[in-house]
Amino acid sequence: MFSLKDQVAVVTGAASGIGRGIAEVLHGAGAQVVIADIDVERGRATADELGAVFSQVDVTSRNACEEMVTGIVDRFGRLDVMCSNTGIFPQAALDTMTDEQWDRTLEVNLKGTFLIVQAALRPMRKQKYGRIVITSSITGSVTGFPGWSHYGASKAGQQGFMRSAALECARDGVTINAVLPGNVLTDGLKAQGDTYLRNMAAGVPMNALGQPRDIGHAACFLASPEARYITGQTLIVDGGQILPESVEALA
């Protein structure tokens, strides 16, 4: 495992799901982890279980993002890793999608990434070191799914933002990369029932859904000192989901 000993790492949207999986792996690698989430009750519970620190944040608020980062730097003296993981994925068919549904999805997923990355860059540039890892998705950038056109747009947008942002801070010792999960077994997915889960797993060459910690291990690599020469890149973690040309390829 890559060591993050003595490093300070923030994971947004870490109260549950993929964010929690990332936080668990970073904690296991030795980082001082900050669980950043808008959900105070679940966020504090996760932080207590991991022996981490909780910080409430609304990533759609510039002031909230900047105040959180400032508080972390005041407390720990530095910020080494920022995992921008907060995201929403409300189902909405294109012909009935409202302006509000479109705007809210891009506000949380895309603008939220911009605001938290911008806030994190200030201390990282000063200390001439930083690792930023964005949780994007195969949806939007590589694949599509009915009802997720707004989600796909936000996730593809994250990667366009990442590539240009990576250029702007490449000489400051700061890297920006993205992990692209496929189908991951989170609580929200489990709530769909066993039949739904079996059908989803059947579309993956490994015949299994990913675990949140699978994404965590990928994020940990990109957050490590050893990944210093990787920036502006994407790492797909999907069990081979995007590989088959047709269902016959899975027979």
C-alpha positions as CSV (number, residue, x, y, z in Angstrom):
1,M,0.0,0.0,0.0
2,F,1.2,3.5,-0.8
3,S,1.9,5.4,2.4
4,L,0.2,8.7,3.2
5,K,1.7,8.9,6.7
6,D,1.7,12.5,8.1
7,Q,-0.4,13.7,5.3
8,V,-3.8,15.5,5.7
9,A,-6.5,14.3,3.3
10,V,-10.0,15.6,2.8
11,V,-12.8,13.5,1.2
12,T,-16.0,15.3,0.3
13,G,-19.2,13.3,0.3
14,A,-17.5,10.9,2.6
15,A,-20.3,10.1,5.0
16,S,-21.3,7.0,3.0
17,G,-20.9,5.2,-0.3
18,I,-17.8,5.7,-2.5
19,G,-16.7,8.6,-0.4
20,R,-16.6,6.5,2.7
21,G,-14.7,3.8,0.8
22,I,-12.1,6.3,-0.2
23,A,-11.8,7.7,3.3
24,E,-11.3,4.2,4.7
25,V,-8.4,3.4,2.3
26,L,-6.7,6.8,2.9
27,H,-7.0,6.3,6.6
28,G,-5.5,2.8,6.3
29,A,-2.6,4.3,4.4
30,G,-1.8,6.6,7.3
31,A,-3.4,9.9,6.4
32,Q,-5.2,12.2,8.8
33,V,-8.6,12.1,7.1
34,V,-11.2,14.7,7.2
35,I,-14.8,13.5,6.5
36,A,-16.4,16.4,4.7
37,D,-20.1,16.2,4.1
38,I,-23.3,18.1,4.3
39,D,-24.9,15.3,6.3
40,V,-23.9,16.1,9.9
41,E,-25.3,13.0,11.6
42,R,-23.9,10.4,9.2
43,G,-20.7,12.3,8.7
44,R,-19.9,12.4,12.4
45,A,-20.7,8.8,12.7
46,T,-18.3,7.8,9.9
47,A,-15.6,10.1,11.4
48,D,-16.0,8.5,14.8
49,E,-15.8,5.0,13.4
50,L,-12.6,5.8,11.4
51,G,-11.0,7.9,14.1
52,A,-11.2,10.8,11.7
53,V,-12.3,14.4,11.8
54,F,-15.6,15.7,10.6
55,S,-16.2,18.9,8.8
56,Q,-19.6,20.0,7.5
57,V,-19.5,21.5,4.0
58,D,-21.9,22.4,1.2
59,V,-19.7,22.2,-1.9
60,T,-22.1,24.5,-3.8
61,S,-21.1,27.4,-1.5
62,R,-17.9,29.2,-2.2
63,N,-17.7,30.5,1.4
64,A,-18.3,27.1,2.9
65,C,-15.6,25.5,0.8
66,E,-13.1,28.2,1.6
67,E,-13.9,28.3,5.3
68,M,-13.5,24.5,5.6
69,V,-10.1,24.5,3.9
70,T,-8.9,27.5,6.0
71,G,-10.0,25.7,9.1
72,I,-8.2,22.5,8.2
73,V,-5.0,24.3,7.4
74,D,-5.3,26.3,10.7
75,R,-5.7,23.0,12.6
76,F,-3.2,20.8,10.8
77,G,-0.8,23.2,9.2
78,R,-1.2,21.8,5.7
79,L,-3.5,20.2,3.2
80,D,-2.0,17.4,1.1
81,V,-4.9,15.5,-0.6
82,M,-8.3,16.7,-1.7
83,C,-10.7,14.0,-3.0
84,S,-13.6,15.8,-4.6
85,N,-16.3,13.1,-4.4
86,T,-19.6,14.7,-3.7
87,G,-22.2,13.9,-6.3
88,I,-25.9,13.4,-6.9
89,F,-27.6,11.3,-9.6
90,P,-31.4,11.9,-9.7
91,Q,-33.2,10.0,-12.4
92,A,-34.9,12.2,-15.0
93,A,-36.0,11.5,-18.5
94,L,-34.9,14.0,-21.1
95,D,-38.3,14.9,-22.3
96,T,-39.6,15.7,-18.8
97,M,-36.5,17.0,-17.2
98,T,-36.9,20.4,-15.5
99,D,-34.5,23.3,-15.5
100,E,-34.3,22.8,-11.7
101,Q,-33.2,19.2,-12.1
102,W,-30.6,20.1,-14.7
103,D,-29.3,23.0,-12.8
104,R,-29.1,21.2,-9.4
105,T,-27.2,18.3,-10.8
106,L,-24.6,20.5,-12.5
107,E,-24.4,22.8,-9.5
108,V,-23.5,19.9,-7.1
109,N,-21.4,17.7,-9.4
110,L,-19.6,20.2,-11.6
111,K,-19.7,23.6,-9.8
112,G,-19.1,21.8,-6.5
113,T,-15.9,20.3,-8.0
114,F,-14.7,23.7,-9.2
115,L,-15.3,25.4,-5.9
116,I,-13.6,22.7,-3.7
117,V,-10.7,22.4,-6.1
118,Q,-10.2,26.1,-6.2
119,A,-10.2,26.3,-2.4
120,A,-7.7,23.5,-2.1
121,L,-5.3,24.9,-4.6
122,R,-4.5,27.9,-2.5
123,P,-2.7,26.1,0.3
124,M,-1.3,23.4,-2.0
125,R,0.4,25.9,-4.2
126,K,1.9,27.7,-1.2
127,Q,3.4,24.4,0.1
128,K,4.4,23.3,-3.4
129,Y,2.7,20.0,-3.0
130,G,-0.8,18.6,-3.5
131,R,-2.9,15.7,-4.9
132,I,-6.4,16.4,-6.1
133,V,-8.5,13.3,-7.1
134,I,-12.0,13.8,-8.6
135,T,-14.6,11.1,-8.5
136,S,-16.1,11.2,-12.0
137,S,-17.8,8.3,-13.8
138,I,-17.8,6.2,-16.9
139,T,-21.3,7.6,-17.5
140,G,-21.1,10.7,-19.7
141,S,-17.4,10.4,-20.6
142,V,-17.4,6.9,-22.0
143,T,-20.9,5.5,-21.7
144,G,-24.5,6.7,-21.4
145,F,-27.6,5.7,-19.5
146,P,-31.2,6.6,-20.1
147,G,-32.4,9.2,-17.5
148,W,-28.9,10.4,-16.7
149,S,-28.2,13.0,-19.4
150,H,-27.8,15.7,-16.8
151,Y,-25.5,13.5,-14.7
152,G,-23.5,12.4,-17.7
153,A,-23.0,16.1,-18.7
154,S,-21.7,16.9,-15.3
155,K,-19.3,14.0,-15.2
156,A,-17.9,14.7,-18.6
157,G,-17.6,18.3,-17.6
158,Q,-15.5,17.4,-14.6
159,Q,-12.9,15.8,-16.9
160,G,-12.8,18.8,-19.2
161,F,-12.3,21.0,-16.1
162,M,-9.6,18.7,-14.7
163,R,-7.4,18.7,-17.8
164,S,-7.2,22.4,-18.1
165,A,-6.9,22.9,-14.3
166,A,-4.0,20.3,-14.2
167,L,-2.1,22.5,-16.7
168,E,-2.4,25.6,-14.5
169,C,-0.9,24.0,-11.5
170,A,1.5,21.5,-13.0
171,R,4.6,23.5,-12.1
172,D,3.4,24.0,-8.5
173,G,3.8,20.4,-7.4
174,V,0.1,19.8,-7.6
175,T,-1.5,17.0,-9.7
176,I,-5.2,16.7,-10.6
177,N,-6.6,13.3,-11.8
178,A,-9.9,11.5,-11.9
179,V,-11.2,8.1,-11.0
180,L,-14.1,6.8,-13.1
181,P,-16.2,4.2,-11.3
182,G,-18.5,1.7,-13.0
183,N,-21.3,0.1,-11.0
184,V,-20.4,0.2,-7.4
185,L,-22.3,-1.6,-4.6
186,T,-23.4,1.3,-2.4
187,D,-26.4,1.5,0.0
188,G,-28.4,3.3,-2.7
189,L,-27.8,0.5,-5.1
190,K,-28.6,-2.2,-2.6
191,A,-32.0,-0.6,-2.0
192,Q,-32.9,-1.5,-5.6
193,G,-33.2,-5.2,-4.6
194,D,-31.4,-8.5,-5.4
195,T,-32.8,-8.9,-8.9
196,Y,-31.7,-5.5,-10.0
197,L,-28.2,-6.1,-8.6
198,R,-27.9,-9.5,-10.3
199,N,-28.9,-7.9,-13.6
200,M,-26.3,-5.2,-13.2
201,A,-23.6,-7.6,-12.3
202,A,-24.4,-9.7,-15.3
203,G,-23.3,-6.8,-17.5
204,V,-19.9,-6.7,-16.0
205,P,-17.2,-9.1,-17.4
206,M,-16.1,-9.9,-13.8
207,N,-19.7,-10.8,-13.0
208,A,-19.6,-8.7,-9.9
209,L,-20.2,-5.1,-8.8
210,G,-17.4,-3.0,-7.5
211,Q,-17.0,-2.2,-3.8
212,P,-16.4,1.4,-2.5
213,R,-13.0,0.4,-1.4
214,D,-12.1,-0.5,-5.0
215,I,-12.5,3.1,-5.9
216,G,-10.6,4.0,-2.7
217,H,-7.5,2.0,-3.7
218,A,-7.4,3.8,-7.1
219,A,-7.8,7.2,-5.4
220,C,-5.1,6.3,-2.9
221,F,-2.6,5.6,-5.7
222,L,-3.4,8.9,-7.4
223,A,-3.1,10.6,-4.0
224,S,0.3,9.1,-3.3
225,P,3.7,10.8,-3.6
226,E,4.6,8.0,-6.1
227,A,2.0,9.3,-8.5
228,R,3.9,12.6,-8.9
229,Y,4.3,12.2,-12.7
230,I,0.7,11.6,-13.4
231,T,-1.7,14.6,-13.9
232,G,-4.7,15.4,-16.0
233,Q,-5.5,11.7,-16.4
234,T,-8.4,9.3,-15.8
235,L,-8.4,5.8,-14.3
236,I,-11.4,3.6,-15.1
237,V,-12.4,1.2,-12.3
238,D,-15.3,-0.8,-13.6
239,G,-14.5,-4.6,-13.7
240,G,-14.3,-4.3,-17.5
241,Q,-17.8,-3.0,-17.9
242,I,-17.0,-0.8,-20.9
243,L,-15.2,-3.5,-22.8
244,P,-17.8,-5.7,-24.5
245,E,-19.0,-4.8,-28.0
246,S,-22.2,-6.7,-27.4
247,V,-24.0,-9.1,-24.9
248,E,-22.5,-12.0,-27.0
249,A,-19.1,-11.0,-25.8
250,L,-20.2,-11.9,-22.2
251,A,-21.5,-15.3,-23.1
